């Protein structure tokens, strides 16, 4: 997991994913999962996750895998 974290933290795409994930966690403390703001933020996060998965599938394997739990 440590190798994954250091790799993830150096990549702006993964930094954005982590930022949005954190924002989603914060917003759901005060709003329903069906709230428009929550849904929109979740959709943005999903789009970045899909982009990261596509980029990863184009790269040669480096030993840094995205854990299934982090893919939403």
Buried (B, 14 or more C-beta within 10 A) or exposed (E): EEEBEEBBEEEEBBEBBBEBBEBBEEBBEEBEEEEEBBEEBBEBBEEBBEEBEEEBEEEEEEEBEBEEEBEE
